[in-house]
């Protein structure tokens, strides 16, 4: 995946993600004085989803002013300008457990907890009014998402050998 950004006909900046993943450009206009954010800029970011790692790529943002002309062009695969920032999921300071044994124990505990929640969700569907069940189902979905974000992914990023086959190549 590759795209170029040209501002007012100047030399283009070319962003490229060499493998599977995402590449996006965002033009943002901000006027939020209470957050000390104002101005207009365009930025490009990408994610390369490798088999057992996610690589986040970021290129320098370009500040814009009224009257600027921005051109985005979709290009064939190839080389791009080097990103200004590269972050690898394996280098995250939030990865959990140097001990593989503890990592496996946490994965087992999460699995058992998720199974118990699924059982409660089934009971809720049978015993609760539809609106009450809907609230519980939404809450269990949020808990599952948080378990993945805070426990599963931090273990998988550190212990590649524990990543289930069905989620290899997904964002970690």
MOZIKA-V152275 format. One record per run of one state. SS is the DSSP state (A for helix, B for strand, O for the rest). FROM is the first residue (numbers start at 1). TO is the last residue. If there is no record, write none. Layout:
BEGIN
SS,FROM,TO
SS,FROM,TO
END
This chain:
BEGIN
O,1,1
B,2,7
O,8,12
B,13,16
O,17,20
B,21,32
A,33,35
O,36,36
B,37,49
O,50,53
B,54,58
O,59,61
B,62,64
O,65,69
B,70,75
O,76,84
B,85,88
A,89,91
O,92,99
A,100,127
O,128,129
A,130,158
O,159,159
A,160,162
O,163,164
A,165,167
O,168,172
END
